[in-house]
Amino acid sequence: MRKIRIALTKGRLLEESIALFERAGIECESLRHPGRRLILPIADGEMEAVLAKAADVITYVENGVCDIGIVGKDTIMECATGLYEIMDLGFGRCRFAVAGPKERTLADGKYRRAATKYLTVAGNYFERKKMDVELIKIEGSVELAPLLDLSDVIVDIVETGSTLKANGLEVYETVAEISARLVVNVASLKLRKSEIDAFTRKIEAVLKA
């Protein structure tokens, strides 16, 4: 049987994941100097880490080629269909929010179009609110949409709010709080429960300290 494999989101979440592992006594020197390698040994060779984009972390874990993953709640909400979310790791905090021009408020209920990169998240939100809103997919700077009168509001990830403020926009309402989460493949949690439990206990001990 192959080694337990964990998919890690590249970028800022990777740096914080490495710091968490080191505090938990999990060796991950290879992650500090990966070079061009995308699959690396960690935990003194007892585990393997896979470096991937956020959406791919979900794909690898759901399909069982990785047993565990660390990924943002935003990606889980947008992409995940079949995995276990077992732990909030507490870093990478931000939020999904509805935002728009300062002169308008969510309570006005007068907008009909929302621009977003996150069609699933936005669609579910407006459905819960029983609001009939046309969604417009934007891949780049979503803040441009209301400035160009393409949409009335946006649904996007907000961390500091500085980009919104610089463009005359403000948050109307928080859709969901976001942070990094530990996710596990459904079959792996049954077939390799003891190994996964040993790993998660180390992480839990650090988070509770």
C-alpha positions as CSV (number, residue, x, y, z in Angstrom):
1,M,0.0,0.0,0.0
2,R,1.3,3.4,-0.9
3,K,2.2,6.1,1.6
4,I,-0.4,8.5,2.9
5,R,-0.6,11.4,0.5
6,I,-1.6,14.9,1.3
7,A,-2.4,17.6,-1.3
8,L,-1.3,21.1,-0.3
9,T,-2.5,24.3,-1.9
10,K,0.3,26.3,-3.4
11,G,0.9,29.9,-2.4
12,R,0.2,31.5,1.0
13,L,-1.6,28.5,2.4
14,L,1.4,26.4,1.7
15,E,3.7,28.6,3.8
16,E,1.2,28.4,6.7
17,S,0.7,24.7,6.2
18,I,4.5,24.1,6.5
19,A,4.6,26.2,9.7
20,L,1.7,24.2,11.2
21,F,3.4,20.9,10.3
22,E,6.7,22.0,11.9
23,R,5.0,23.1,15.1
24,A,3.3,19.6,15.1
25,G,6.7,17.9,14.8
26,I,6.1,16.8,11.2
27,E,9.3,17.0,9.2
28,C,8.8,18.8,5.9
29,E,12.3,20.0,4.8
30,S,11.5,19.0,1.2
31,L,8.7,21.5,1.1
32,R,11.1,24.3,1.9
33,H,13.2,23.5,-1.1
34,P,10.9,21.7,-3.6
35,G,12.8,22.7,-6.8
36,R,10.7,21.5,-9.7
37,R,9.3,18.5,-7.8
38,L,5.6,18.3,-7.3
39,I,5.4,15.2,-5.1
40,L,7.7,15.3,-2.1
41,P,8.5,13.1,0.9
42,I,7.5,14.5,4.4
43,A,7.3,13.2,7.9
44,D,10.7,11.5,7.5
45,G,9.5,9.7,4.4
46,E,6.3,8.3,6.0
47,M,4.0,10.5,3.9
48,E,4.0,12.3,0.6
49,A,3.0,15.8,-0.1
50,V,1.5,16.9,-3.5
51,L,1.7,20.6,-4.4
52,A,-1.3,21.8,-6.4
53,K,-3.7,24.6,-7.2
54,A,-6.7,24.9,-4.8
55,A,-9.3,23.5,-7.2
56,D,-7.0,20.6,-8.0
57,V,-6.6,19.7,-4.3
58,I,-10.3,19.1,-4.2
59,T,-10.1,16.9,-7.4
60,Y,-7.2,14.8,-6.1
61,V,-8.8,14.2,-2.7
62,E,-12.3,13.5,-4.1
63,N,-10.8,11.0,-6.6
64,G,-8.7,9.3,-3.9
65,V,-5.3,9.8,-5.4
66,C,-4.6,11.9,-2.3
67,D,-6.0,10.9,1.1
68,I,-5.9,14.3,2.8
69,G,-5.9,17.9,1.6
70,I,-5.5,21.4,2.9
71,V,-7.6,24.0,1.0
72,G,-9.6,27.1,1.6
73,K,-13.2,27.0,2.5
74,D,-13.9,29.1,-0.5
75,T,-12.7,26.4,-2.8
76,I,-14.7,23.8,-0.9
77,M,-17.9,25.8,-1.2
78,E,-17.3,26.4,-5.0
79,C,-15.9,23.0,-6.1
80,A,-16.3,20.2,-3.6
81,T,-19.0,17.5,-4.0
82,G,-17.8,14.4,-2.1
83,L,-15.2,14.7,0.7
84,Y,-15.1,15.1,4.4
85,E,-14.2,18.5,5.9
86,I,-12.8,17.6,9.2
87,M,-11.0,20.5,10.7
88,D,-10.8,24.3,10.6
89,L,-7.0,25.1,10.6
90,G,-7.6,28.7,11.6
91,F,-5.3,30.4,9.0
92,G,-6.0,32.0,5.7
93,R,-8.9,33.9,7.2
94,C,-11.1,36.1,5.0
95,R,-14.8,36.1,3.9
96,F,-17.2,35.9,1.0
97,A,-19.1,39.1,0.7
98,V,-21.7,40.9,-1.4
99,A,-20.3,44.4,-2.2
100,G,-21.3,47.3,-4.3
101,P,-21.3,51.1,-4.6
102,K,-21.4,53.0,-1.4
103,E,-24.6,54.9,-2.3
104,R,-26.6,51.6,-2.5
105,T,-27.3,49.1,0.2
106,L,-28.3,45.4,0.2
107,A,-31.6,46.3,1.9
108,D,-32.6,48.4,-1.2
109,G,-33.2,45.1,-3.0
110,K,-33.0,46.9,-6.4
111,Y,-30.2,45.1,-8.0
112,R,-30.6,42.4,-10.6
113,R,-27.1,41.5,-11.7
114,A,-24.1,40.3,-9.7
115,A,-20.6,39.7,-11.1
116,T,-18.5,37.0,-9.6
117,K,-15.8,34.4,-10.1
118,Y,-17.8,32.1,-7.8
119,L,-21.0,31.1,-9.6
120,T,-21.9,28.3,-7.2
121,V,-21.3,30.3,-4.0
122,A,-23.2,33.3,-5.4
123,G,-26.0,31.2,-6.8
124,N,-26.6,29.3,-3.6
125,Y,-26.5,32.6,-1.6
126,F,-29.1,34.3,-3.7
127,E,-31.3,31.2,-3.8
128,R,-31.3,31.1,0.0
129,K,-32.3,34.8,0.0
130,K,-35.0,34.1,-2.5
131,M,-33.6,36.8,-4.8
132,D,-33.8,36.5,-8.6
133,V,-30.3,37.7,-9.6
134,E,-28.5,37.2,-12.9
135,L,-25.0,36.0,-12.4
136,I,-22.2,37.3,-14.7
137,K,-18.9,35.3,-14.7
138,I,-15.8,37.5,-14.3
139,E,-12.3,36.0,-14.2
140,G,-10.2,39.1,-13.5
141,S,-10.8,42.1,-11.3
142,V,-14.4,41.6,-10.4
143,E,-14.6,45.1,-8.9
144,L,-14.6,46.5,-12.4
145,A,-18.1,45.2,-13.1
146,P,-20.1,47.7,-11.1
147,L,-17.8,50.5,-12.1
148,L,-18.6,49.8,-15.7
149,D,-22.3,49.3,-15.0
150,L,-22.1,45.7,-16.0
151,S,-23.5,44.6,-12.6
152,D,-25.1,46.1,-9.6
153,V,-23.1,44.2,-7.1
154,I,-20.2,41.7,-6.8
155,V,-19.8,38.5,-4.8
156,D,-16.1,38.1,-4.0
157,I,-13.5,37.2,-1.4
158,V,-12.7,40.1,0.9
159,E,-9.7,40.2,3.2
160,T,-8.8,43.8,4.2
161,G,-11.4,45.6,2.0
162,S,-8.7,48.0,0.7
163,T,-9.4,47.2,-3.0
164,L,-13.1,47.8,-2.5
165,K,-12.5,51.1,-0.7
166,A,-10.1,52.3,-3.4
167,N,-12.8,51.8,-6.0
168,G,-15.7,53.3,-4.1
169,L,-17.2,50.0,-3.1
170,E,-18.3,48.7,0.3
171,V,-19.4,45.4,1.8
172,Y,-23.2,45.0,2.1
173,E,-23.3,41.6,3.7
174,T,-21.1,38.7,4.6
175,V,-21.9,35.5,2.7
176,A,-19.6,33.1,4.6
177,E,-16.4,33.2,6.7
178,I,-13.4,31.5,5.1
179,S,-10.3,29.8,6.4
180,A,-8.1,26.9,5.5
181,R,-9.6,23.5,6.2
182,L,-8.4,19.9,6.4
183,V,-10.3,17.6,4.1
184,V,-10.2,13.8,3.7
185,N,-11.2,11.3,1.0
186,V,-14.3,9.4,2.0
187,A,-12.8,6.0,1.3
188,S,-9.4,6.8,2.9
189,L,-11.1,7.8,6.2
190,K,-12.4,4.2,6.4
191,L,-9.5,2.2,4.9
192,R,-6.6,4.1,6.4
193,K,-8.3,5.5,9.5
194,S,-5.5,4.8,12.0
195,E,-2.9,6.6,9.9
196,I,-5.1,9.6,9.2
197,D,-6.1,9.8,12.9
198,A,-2.5,9.8,13.9
199,F,-1.8,12.7,11.6
200,T,-4.9,14.7,12.7
201,R,-4.1,14.2,16.4
202,K,-0.8,15.9,15.9
203,I,-2.5,18.8,14.1
204,E,-5.2,19.1,16.7
205,A,-2.7,19.2,19.6
206,V,-1.0,22.2,18.0
207,L,-4.3,24.0,17.4
208,K,-5.4,23.5,21.0
209,A,-2.1,24.5,22.5
